[in-house]
Amino acid sequence: MKGAAMGWLYMQSLGGHAGPRDYLDAQFTFENAEGRSKVLRSTLLGDTYYAAVEQQRRDGGASAVFALVCLTSTIRATRKASCSDTRI
């Protein structure tokens, strides 16, 4: 498939974002010297993030819209309390 890409990203924090959707929207919405990327629409269904992303080159090149699918997994920390009873 021309232009297809696949990769892995492991994060230990959502960087202050409310959840995986907000985090991924922010990762794919940016502007730099080469152009810009903008999430047009996204949703998180279960653990799967779907988005339509538009990228446009700054040099006047063509823009492209592509589908983005990310499988997410959130591990929530569990609190464990322990109590010890030391008798002398």
Helices and strands as residue ranges (DSSP letters): H 20-27, E 30-32, E 35-45, E 48-57, E 63-71
